[in-house]
Amino acid sequence: MGESNWRHRLGRVPVLGNLAAGLRGVYSLRAWRASLRQDIADLRRDLQTASARLDHLDRLREELQARQERAFEAQADRLSQARAAEQAERDAWRRDIEAWLGEQAERGERRLAAGTWQAAQVQSALDQVRAVVRDSRRASEPADIRGGDWPAAVSGAVALAALAEDVDAASWREWQTLLPDDARVLVLPSETPTAWAAGLQALPTGSLNAILAPAGAGALDAAGMRALARAAAAVLAPGGQLALRLDNPENAAVAAALCSAGPGVFAWTPDALTSALREAGLSPVALWRLDPAPPVLEGEGEAVAAVNRLLAGPRRFLAVAGRDD
């Protein structure tokens, strides 16, 4: 059985068709208006949601901008503080340098003033020694000794004053305290070491308490040193002493300098000098090693100690030979 087509047939009837069309239009208009109102409501709701989202985005943008500004301000503060700290450190360093330079300048001025005063005192003492030498009797001296400005014996205090500016002045003072107050001391002239033995032989036996040679003994060979020791033993009173200061070749730098000094300079070691003095009849012999250099190497161990002994050991030594009879 075929499908019923009553609606189509009804539409073909003019009056009924118009009525059906009108009814459909009225129904469609209401539905359209309802749909339109729903669409408008949906659009309003979407607009409100979009506005809320835009407001939220504006707030986020403002918050982000505020954070950036705070970050920039914090970075600027840190940079300013770092620059201020650096400038303060530079100012403190500059003040320290200026203070150190000022102290060094003041210390230099004090040393200069003290050195000037000490030089004047030493010059005065040397003038006294020279005056004693010029006024001393020299008639009994050999001709070669008289021509060599041979000094006369002076008191221990005068001899010590002549060495007040010496680098080993403290050692000389310590040595001088071993002598009696009325000791007669002869300071050998460093210019003529080869004439020392002959000059001592011209002096009365036992007339001296001490013989002092601050410099020049390094020009004596073995024979000259033994001759000096025998002459000193004859002219020294009982308990008298012969004090010789020499460069110490136990220090490698000193040994190199002595080797390059050329002929006429002998490298006397403390042991060799002790043996020569004892063989000539002077005993006992005391050794004072003087003027050590700053350590070359830092640290511990035998190797470091050996290097420091070789390169930074005492650069001079003082041999004091006594007459115990």
Secondary structure by P-SEA (a helix, b strand, c coil): ccccaaaaaaaacaaaaaaaaaaaaaaaaaaaaaaaaaaaaaaaaaaaaaaaaaaaaaaaaaaaaaaaaaaaaaaaaaaaaaaaaaaaaaaaaaaaaaaaaaaaaaaaaaaaaaaaaaaaaaaaaaaaaaaaaaacccccccaaaaaacccccccaaaaaaaaccccaaaaaaaaaaacccbbbbbbcccccccaaaaaaaacccccccbbbbccccccccaaaaaaaaaaaaaaccccbbbbbbbbbcccaaaaaaaaacccccccccaaaaaaaaaaaccccbbbbbccccccccccccaaaaaaaaacccccbbbbbbbbcc
